[in-house]
Amino acid sequence: MIWEQRWGGPWRSSVAYASSSAGSCKFVVLPGSADCGTSGLGGNMLVLGGDYSFSKRTALYAVYAKLSNGNSSIYRNPLNVGQGTIAAGTDITHYGIGIRHDF
């Protein structure tokens, strides 16, 4: 889910939310099946952002992102992929501030 709002003048804000449930599974064992556990495999991510436009092409922005892993899940976001192993259940928080200029 993504929501973006211009507040008149130079201000704009946005919110994004994503979630994943723990799901379910079954082991297929002949001649039947057995349940398996997915407890703690859920996760969610919330991103809050805002910017202030100085002109049509230049803006100052700030972003906050929180990724919450269930106690057995290891979800990642693009900023920490390839940065080694993280423990299951680790929550990830990022902050950012910058200037955007469109050419």
Secondary structure by P-SEA (a helix, b strand, c coil): cbbbbbcccccccbbbbbbccccccccccccbbbbbbccccccbbbbbbbbbbcccccccbbbbbbbbbcccbbbbcccccccccccccbbbbbbbbbbbbcc
